């Protein structure tokens, strides 16, 4: 009886294995056939980043690599560093014009075109990286941003996040809000607008230009991303004081901007692959920064960097100025008001939830390890 049952089970197993193998071969054959019937597509991607910054520029290259891998090389995208096609802050313009099919940038660089674009990246005292993902993917945020970009013949997708950033490099200590008055500082987006209200002379320049401007005294202070990228740019050699937190960028989202006409010409399969690659790039960049920044900060401190925290006075003044700015913009611009009110409602809701689940745990860990 046992022998007959063993033979029976073996036959079933062999049959199942053969069936699975046949299915696998059929699937592979179908996949290859389907891929080979799709067109060869070659795109160019302008970026806002120097290629020396392997993590932030890596968000663009990873997206391109994954698209190529998932299409067996039939859809390829060639990334270009800032300045190779257009300067860092002109990516959206060149995508809109169709000079390139897509670009990797940050929406808040373009608030001069529409101030509500800032919400696609981050705003002062806004959402953390995890909260930003929640808002964009499941809170109506991406739909709101894509509606804004439609005016520029562009469709956008999240494609990277730096996490909470640092508060910038200064050539002198900043203890009170009055110490900010008259400083020349590189800081983009609505964070720059808030700093301007605190008396700062705001400058907006590309990442690759920051070191020389700071070293030569063209500016007195600058923020970029965080320890890993700032170290690569050599900012610690240009200014001694490193401040935190980066209250203007609690979770800075980067994105891929695609010319809408080029997007509409893609086969549906390529569109889905592109969106999947963008999401993977988004999640991978955040994980990589979290893995790298801690060790980089320790190297900076050991090398003589003077780590400082913004005083409660500065934080409170900045938060007050930020929400006054939002309310003023909302009263003057219907588009900004629409995005802001939806974003604010989501922020209030998710912040209450994170007080319960995330912050209570973090508070305990910090207190118990202290």
Phi, psi and omega in degrees: 000314181296323181293317179297320180294322179297317179297319180298313180297322180295321179295319178298315181298317180296319178296319179296317180297318179296320180296316179297319179297318179297317178299318181297317180295321179294318179297314180297318180297316179297318181298314180296319180296315181297316181297319185290340179275347181277154187285159169281126181234132179236118180242159170245146181234114172279147178229165178263014191235144169290144183287353175289340179269091191294337183274311181285317172293330178298336175298323178287314183292325179295317178301313181297317180297319182289321177299315180297316182296320184280350177245015182054036175080009182275339176238109182240148180230128180256110178282149177231136180291163178304132179094343181285324174247307177221161176299164187305323188263014180241019182297312181302319181300317184285331174289317179301319181286344182083010176297321168235158182281332182206166180212152177246117189203194177234131187296332185287352173292344190243028181293344174294335177277322178197114185299336180290345177299339180302326185295338178291333176262290179182159174227158180305133179058036182263228187264145171289174181300315180295320179293322178297318176300316181298317181294314183290314186278328188225002182244014179087001184293316182294322177298320179295317181290320179294329175296319178295316183291340179301332178293342182251012183058041183226145169239139186238156176218141175303138183209036177152153175207135182274349190076187179297128184266174176274170187264010171101166182256135182229147178274359173209164179290144179240106185254329182230166179299327180292337178292342179280339187300123177089352179292142172264116187227137172278115176198119184268182172068197179290339172301321176294322178296320179293314179300323178299322179291340177267009174100004182278141173272099190280136175238141176239110180224158180292158183303321182291348182260354189294314186303309183296321180296321180287317181295323184272359177081012175295326173233157181262343184203159179201146170240150173226272182233278184198187189306316185295310180287321180298322177296318179297325178283348179077023185295334179295341178274348184254340180208140187273335188259128184241116187258156175210159357274165174278079187298340180276347181221071181286348178189076191283114180271132172258164187212162170254127180255128186238132174300125188296324179295318177294320180298315183294339179276347180288144170299151181305322181299318180291324177299315181293320177296317180300314180296321178295317179295322178296316179296320178297317178298320179301308184290323182293319182298315180299316180297321181293316178298317179297328179284332188260330192292325183299312180294322179296319179298318179297321177297319180297315180296316179296335179274359176113358177297138181259105184280130181225151174254144174297139180290155175305326179298314180293317180299316181293319179296319181292318180295318178299313181295324181297311184283335170296320178297315180298316181295321178295315179298319181296325181286341185253343187223114184295325180293314178300316181300318181299313181289316183300314183293321178293317178297316183296319178298318178295318180301315180298318182292311184289329178294320177297317179295315181292336172300324182280310189268314186273306190290327178296320178291314180299321179297317179296315180299316180297317181290320183287330179275346181282000000 
